[in-house]
């Protein structure tokens, strides 16, 4: 059984409150470990045995505390046990207005955790064969969410979903007007967004509302702790190790997504170091604490630090001929210093040839981009996409620069929409076996993970070669090339078709 959004929220709330409360990031990791053991709700944990819980989270003391807390929360009179109707006022039973966010989850970190999408699947062999069945609107939303990782990386998941849904709505209205299903000017054309800032997403101008002061990361990073750009030298310098640990957790490492190509799997890690001896020390600690890395085929390394007499650098192939020089070259090209980069490869038995350089570059840049924030990203505020059509319909008063009482595109419904939108192609007529609802949900989630993985491979291949504006401009043309074929005119409105993920991969930058 899949975990519902409420199950996740309840578990996070239980883990982050009380005597044994955990930091939000640690609680999210624990929830993920419990879900992997099919312990997806408080009631399931309460009904489980201690051994199963201990096996899931690898901590006997924490397992006992969790089991006790889950059982206590289900006792008569507890908030978790009470029917939902008992805690709802008559007014809250009504459909929620577009002007307000839900009071649950209560913290920004909980909100963002509840909006998590399926893990990206970057196995290229699997992606080459994958086909999803959908209509055009959710594909636009998927494109927007994946694109915003590279064009507006400072935005939290809730903002990306809100902005993506705004693009879907603008696109749908434009299409409806062109088909004669709607007429007249749009709310934006009538000036309902006057005075509000705008951003461009997939070529659409979206009116936005600034979420001033919104801090969604567990430990926000002050601007003074961000990357320094030495304009005279053009050298991007990382934070000190102590400062980086505030952002990345106690280990200080940032980790890329994994990429699998022809059964070889790659992943990259980066950490801030201030000397060659510190680089060697951090590498030793990493290997000592990670059995998987010790068992990998290669752990390719490169580091660069700023010394008294200039840049000091070194690399190691670890058996992957030319690998160390390759990732060192990436750091040299971007003038990155005070960083140790480690690329791990598990060889799958098939020679990749030159293609291994592309994959190594991709995971390296993923790990480095998480650590190094380029000038211009720092300090930008989180945003909501404004729902101007709702604003016009409800005739809400708006003044230039207004920041309250304005309808937004809600991230929760956008997430629910995208999770259910990507089915597999319909089976042939002679295939009579029907899948259960739970099986279909799992299939759709996996399809979404595959689609987002393919889009991430596409955008990451271009991100270092195009400006953000140009990447946004080209993204719409890429969408047009891969969107499902439907009937023309009104007959095709809402029509579904196949999207071959190999077509998305073929749009990647060559070389």
C-alpha positions in Angstrom: 0.0 0.0 0.0 1.3 3.4 -0.9 1.8 6.1 1.7 -0.7 8.9 1.5 0.4 12.5 1.9 -1.2 12.6 5.4 0.7 9.4 6.4 4.0 11.1 5.6 3.0 14.3 7.3 1.9 12.5 10.5 5.1 10.5 10.6 7.3 13.6 10.1 5.4 15.4 12.8 5.8 12.5 15.2 9.5 12.2 14.5 10.3 16.0 14.8 8.4 16.6 18.0 8.4 15.1 21.5 11.3 14.0 23.7 13.3 12.3 20.9 12.7 14.8 18.1 14.9 14.7 15.1 16.0 17.4 12.7 13.7 17.6 9.7 16.3 16.2 7.2 17.1 13.3 9.5 13.3 12.6 10.0 12.8 12.6 6.2 15.6 10.0 5.9 14.0 7.9 8.6 10.6 8.0 6.9 12.2 6.9 3.6 13.9 4.0 5.4 10.6 2.9 7.0 8.8 3.1 3.7 11.4 0.8 2.2 10.4 -1.7 4.8 6.7 -1.2 4.0 6.1 0.7 7.2 4.3 3.6 5.7 2.1 5.0 8.5 1.9 5.4 12.2 -0.7 2.5 12.5 1.5 0.1 10.4 4.5 0.9 12.7 2.4 0.4 15.8 1.2 -3.0 14.6 4.7 -4.1 13.6 7.3 -5.8 15.8 10.4 -4.3 17.2 12.8 -6.4 15.2 11.2 -5.2 11.9 11.5 -1.6 12.9 15.1 -2.0 14.1 16.0 -3.6 10.8 14.6 -0.7 8.9 16.3 2.1 10.8 19.4 0.3 12.2 19.0 1.8 15.7 17.6 -0.4 18.5 17.0 2.5 20.9 15.4 4.7 18.3 13.2 1.8 17.2 11.9 1.2 20.7 11.1 4.9 21.1 9.4 5.0 17.8 7.3 2.0 18.4 6.2 3.4 21.8 5.4 6.8 20.3 3.3 5.3 17.5 1.3 3.1 19.9 0.8 6.1 22.2 -0.4 8.3 19.4 -3.2 5.8 18.5 -4.6 5.6 22.0 -8.2 6.9 22.4 -8.2 10.6 22.7 -5.0 11.2 20.8 -4.9 13.5 17.8 -3.9 10.7 15.5 -6.8 8.5 16.7 -9.5 11.1 16.4 -11.6 11.0 13.2 -10.7 13.8 10.9 -14.2 15.3 11.1 -13.7 16.0 14.8 -10.8 18.4 14.2 -12.4 20.3 11.3 -14.6 23.3 11.8 -17.6 23.7 9.6 -15.9 26.4 7.6 -12.8 24.3 6.9 -15.0 21.5 5.3 -15.7 23.8 2.4 -13.5 23.7 -0.6 -10.3 25.6 0.1 -10.0 29.0 -1.5 -7.1 29.7 -3.9 -6.3 32.5 -1.7 -5.0 30.4 1.2 -2.6 27.6 1.9 -3.4 24.7 4.1 -2.4 25.0 7.7 -0.9 21.5 7.4 2.0 20.8 7.3 2.9 23.5 9.8 6.5 24.2 8.9 8.1 25.1 5.6 10.3 22.0 5.8 7.3 19.8 6.3 5.5 21.5 3.4 8.4 20.9 1.1 8.9 17.3 2.3 5.2 16.5 1.6 5.6 17.7 -2.0 8.4 15.4 -2.9 8.2 13.8 -6.3 9.4 10.3 -7.2 13.1 9.8 -7.3 14.6 10.5 -10.8 15.4 7.4 -12.8 18.5 8.0 -15.0 19.1 4.4 -16.2 19.7 5.2 -19.9 19.0 1.7 -21.1 15.6 1.7 -19.3 14.8 5.2 -20.5 15.5 4.2 -24.1 12.8 1.6 -23.9 10.3 3.6 -21.8 7.0 5.0 -23.2 4.5 6.9 -21.2 0.8 7.6 -22.1 -0.5 11.0 -21.2 -2.1 14.2 -22.5 -0.2 17.4 -23.2 -1.0 19.5 -20.1 0.8 17.3 -17.5 3.7 17.0 -19.8 4.0 20.8 -19.8 4.0 20.7 -16.0 6.7 18.0 -16.0 8.8 20.0 -18.4 8.4 23.2 -16.3 9.3 21.5 -13.0 12.4 19.8 -14.5 13.5 23.0 -16.3 13.2 25.2 -13.2 15.9 23.1 -11.5 18.3 24.7 -13.9 16.8 28.1 -14.7 15.6 29.0 -11.2 17.5 26.6 -8.9 16.9 28.7 -5.8 13.2 27.9 -5.9 11.8 25.3 -3.4 9.7 22.4 -4.7 6.4 24.2 -3.7 7.4 27.2 -5.9 8.4 25.0 -8.8 5.0 23.2 -8.7 3.1 26.5 -8.4 5.0 28.2 -11.3 4.7 25.1 -13.4 0.9 25.0 -12.9 0.7 28.6 -13.8 2.4 27.8 -17.1 -0.1 25.0 -17.7 -3.1 27.3 -17.1 -1.7 30.0 -19.3 -1.0 27.5 -22.1 -4.4 25.9 -21.7 -6.2 29.3 -21.9 -4.2 30.3 -25.0 -5.1 27.0 -26.7 -8.8 27.4 -25.7 -8.8 30.9 -27.3 -7.2 29.7 -30.5 -9.8 26.9 -30.7 -12.7 29.3 -30.1 -13.6 27.7 -26.8 -12.9 31.0 -24.9 -13.0 34.6 -26.1 -12.0 38.0 -24.8 -8.8 39.2 -23.1 -7.1 37.2 -20.4 -6.8 38.6 -16.9 -3.2 39.5 -17.5 -4.1 41.5 -20.6 -6.8 43.3 -18.6 -4.2 44.4 -16.1 -5.0 42.2 -13.2 -1.3 41.5 -12.6 -0.3 45.1 -12.9 2.5 46.0 -10.4 3.4 42.3 -9.8 6.8 41.0 -10.8 7.0 38.5 -13.6 9.3 35.6 -14.5 9.6 33.6 -17.7 9.0 29.9 -17.6 8.9 27.8 -20.9 8.5 31.1 -22.7 5.5 32.2 -20.8 5.4 35.4 -18.7 4.1 34.4 -15.3 3.0 37.0 -12.7 4.4 36.0 -9.3 4.0 36.8 -5.6 7.2 37.0 -3.6 7.3 34.8 -0.5 9.5 37.2 1.5 11.4 35.6 4.3 10.4 32.1 3.3 13.1 29.7 4.6 12.4 26.1 3.7 15.8 24.5 4.3 16.3 23.3 7.8 19.4 25.5 8.4 19.3 28.6 6.1 22.6 29.8 4.8 23.3 33.5 5.2 24.4 35.4 2.1 27.9 36.0 3.5 28.4 32.2 3.6 27.7 31.8 -0.1 30.1 31.4 -2.9 32.5 34.3 -3.5 33.1 35.2 -7.2 36.5 36.7 -7.6 35.8 38.9 -10.6 39.4 39.8 -11.1 40.5 36.2 -11.4 37.2 34.6 -12.4 37.7 32.0 -9.8 34.7 30.5 -8.0 35.7 29.7 -4.4 33.7 27.3 -2.2 32.8 27.9 1.4 35.0 26.8 4.2 34.4 23.3 5.5 32.7 24.5 8.6 30.3 26.7 6.6 29.6 24.0 4.1 28.6 21.6 6.8 25.7 23.9 7.7 24.2 23.4 4.3 25.1 19.8 3.6 24.8 18.2 7.0 27.4 16.8 9.3 29.5 15.1 6.5 29.8 18.2 4.3 29.5 16.2 1.1 27.1 17.0 -1.7 26.1 14.0 -3.8 24.9 14.0 -7.5 22.1 11.8 -8.8 23.2 8.4 -10.1 23.4 7.8 -13.8 23.4 4.3 -15.3 24.6 3.7 -18.9 25.1 0.2 -20.3 25.0 -1.3 -16.8 27.7 1.0 -15.5 26.6 3.3 -12.7 28.2 6.6 -11.9 27.8 9.0 -8.9 29.8 12.1 -7.9 30.6 13.7 -4.6 32.1 17.1 -3.7 33.4 18.6 -0.5 35.1 21.8 0.4 38.8 21.5 1.3 41.5 24.1 2.0 44.7 22.1 1.4 46.0 19.0 -0.2 46.4 17.2 3.1 42.7 18.0 4.0 41.7 16.6 0.6 43.5 13.3 1.3 42.1 13.2 4.8 38.5 13.8 3.7 38.9 11.1 1.0 40.2 8.6 3.6 37.3 9.3 5.9 34.8 8.9 3.0 36.2 5.6 2.0 36.4 4.3 5.6 32.8 5.1 6.3 31.3 3.8 3.0 31.5 0.1 2.1 29.8 0.6 -1.2 32.5 3.0 -2.4 35.2 0.6 -1.3 33.6 -2.1 -3.4 33.2 0.1 -6.5 35.3 -0.4 -9.6 36.8 3.1 -9.6 36.9 6.1 -7.3 38.3 8.9 -9.5 39.4 12.0 -7.7 40.6 15.5 -8.4 41.1 18.5 -6.1 42.2 22.1 -6.4 43.1 24.5 -3.6 44.3 28.1 -3.4 47.8 28.3 -1.9 50.2 31.1 -1.1 51.9 30.8 -4.5 48.8 30.1 -6.7 46.6 27.1 -7.4 47.7 23.6 -6.2 45.9 20.7 -7.8 46.1 16.9 -8.2 44.1 14.0 -9.6 44.0 10.2 -9.5 42.5 7.8 -12.1 42.1 4.8 -9.7 42.3 2.5 -12.7 40.0 4.6 -15.0 42.6 5.7 -17.5 42.4 9.5 -18.0 39.5 9.8 -15.5 41.3 12.0 -13.0 42.6 14.3 -15.7 39.1 14.6 -17.1 37.3 15.7 -14.0 40.3 18.0 -13.0 39.9 19.6 -16.4 36.2 20.3 -15.6 37.3 22.1 -12.5 40.0 24.0 -14.3 37.6 25.1 -17.0 35.2 26.5 -14.5 38.0 27.9 -12.3 36.7 26.0 -9.2 39.1 25.9 -6.2 39.0 24.6 -2.6 37.0 21.6 -3.7 37.7 17.8 -3.7 35.6 16.0 -6.4 35.1 12.2 -6.3 33.5 10.3 -9.1 32.6 6.6 -8.4 31.9 4.1 -11.0 30.6 0.5 -10.7 31.6 -1.2 -14.0 28.8 -3.2 -15.6 30.8 -5.3 -17.9 30.2 -3.3 -21.1 32.8 -0.9 -22.4 31.4 2.6 -22.8 34.2 4.2 -24.8 34.1 8.0 -25.1 30.5 8.0 -23.7 32.0 7.6 -20.2 33.4 11.1 -20.4 29.9 12.6 -20.9 28.4 10.7 -18.0 31.3 11.6 -15.7 30.9 15.2 -16.7 27.2 15.1 -16.0 27.5 13.7 -12.4 30.5 15.9 -11.7 28.6 19.1 -12.6 25.6 17.9 -10.6 27.6 17.5 -7.4 29.5 20.8 -8.0 26.5 22.8 -8.8 24.9 21.9 -5.5 28.0 23.2 -3.7 28.8 26.3 -5.7 26.1 28.9 -6.3 26.9 31.2 -9.2 26.6 34.9 -8.6 23.0 36.1 -9.3 21.3 33.1 -7.7 22.0 34.1 -4.1 19.4 36.1 -2.3 16.5 35.5 -4.7 13.2 35.0 -3.0 10.9 32.0 -3.2 7.9 32.7 -5.4 4.2 31.7 -5.9 2.6 31.7 -9.3 -0.4 34.1 -9.2 -3.8 32.9 -10.4 -5.0 36.0 -12.1 -8.0 34.4 -13.7 -9.3 33.5 -10.2 -8.5 37.0 -9.1 -10.6 38.4 -11.9 -13.5 36.0 -11.3 -13.7 36.8 -7.6 -13.3 40.5 -8.3 -10.6 40.8 -5.6 -9.2 44.3 -5.3 -5.5 44.5 -6.4 -3.1 47.4 -6.0 0.4 47.6 -7.4 2.8 45.6 -5.4 0.2 43.9 -3.2 1.5 40.9 -1.4 -1.5 39.6 0.5 -5.0 38.4 -0.2 -4.0 37.2 -3.7 -4.8 33.8 -5.2 -2.0 31.5 -6.0 -1.6 28.2 -7.8 -1.5 25.6 -5.1 1.4 23.2 -5.1 -0.5 20.3 -3.5 -3.1 19.9 -6.3 -0.3 20.3 -8.9 1.7 17.4 -7.3 -1.4 15.2 -7.1 -2.1 16.0 -10.8 1.4 15.1 -12.0 1.5 11.9 -9.9 -1.5 10.5 -11.7 -0.9 11.7 -15.2 1.6 9.3 -16.7 0.2 5.8 -17.4 1.7 3.1 -19.5 0.3 2.7 -23.0 -3.0 0.8 -23.1 -2.6 -3.0 -23.4 -3.7 -4.8 -26.5 -7.3 -5.9 -26.8 -6.6 -9.5 -26.1 -4.8 -8.7 -22.8 -7.6 -9.2 -20.2 -5.7 -9.1 -16.9 -6.5 -5.9 -15.0 -4.1 -4.2 -12.6 -5.2 -3.1 -9.1 -5.5 0.5 -8.2 -2.3 0.3 -6.1 -0.4 -1.3 -8.9 -1.5 1.4 -11.3 -0.4 4.1 -8.8 3.0 2.5 -8.5 3.3 2.3 -12.3 2.4 5.9 -12.7 4.9 7.0 -10.1 7.7 5.0 -11.7 6.7 6.5 -15.1 7.0 10.0 -13.6 10.4 9.1 -12.2 11.5 7.9 -15.7 10.1 11.0 -17.4 11.7 13.4 -14.9 15.0 11.5 -15.2 15.0 11.8 -19.0 14.2 15.5 -18.8 17.0 16.0 -16.2 19.5 14.3 -18.5 18.3 16.6 -21.3 18.5 19.9 -19.4 21.8 19.0 -17.6 23.5 18.3 -21.0 22.8 21.9 -22.1 23.0 23.8 -18.8 26.7 24.5 -18.9 26.5 25.7 -22.5 23.4 27.9 -22.6 22.4 30.9 -20.6 19.3 30.3 -18.4 17.3 32.5 -20.7 18.3 30.5 -23.8 17.7 27.2 -22.0 14.2 28.4 -21.2 13.6 29.5 -24.7 14.7 26.2 -26.3 12.8 24.1 -23.7 9.5 24.9 -25.3 10.6 23.8 -28.7 11.9 20.5 -27.2 8.5 20.0 -25.6 6.8 20.5 -29.0 9.0 17.9 -30.6 8.1 15.2 -28.1 4.5 15.9 -27.0 1.9 13.3 -27.7 0.2 13.4 -31.1 -3.5 14.2 -30.8 -6.3 15.1 -33.2 -6.3 18.6 -34.5 -8.8 21.2 -33.4 -11.4 20.8 -30.6 -11.5 17.0 -31.1 -7.9 16.8 -29.7 -8.6 18.8 -26.6 -7.5 16.6 -23.7 -6.5 13.8 -26.0 -3.9 11.3 -24.9 -1.0 9.8 -26.8 2.4 8.2 -26.3 5.6 10.0 -25.3 8.8 8.0 -26.1 11.5 8.9 -23.6 14.2 8.0 -26.2 13.0 11.0 -28.2 13.8 13.2 -25.2 17.2 11.7 -24.8 17.9 12.3 -28.5 17.6 16.1 -27.9 20.6 16.1 -25.6 23.7 18.1 -26.5 26.0 15.9 -28.6 29.6 15.5 -27.7 
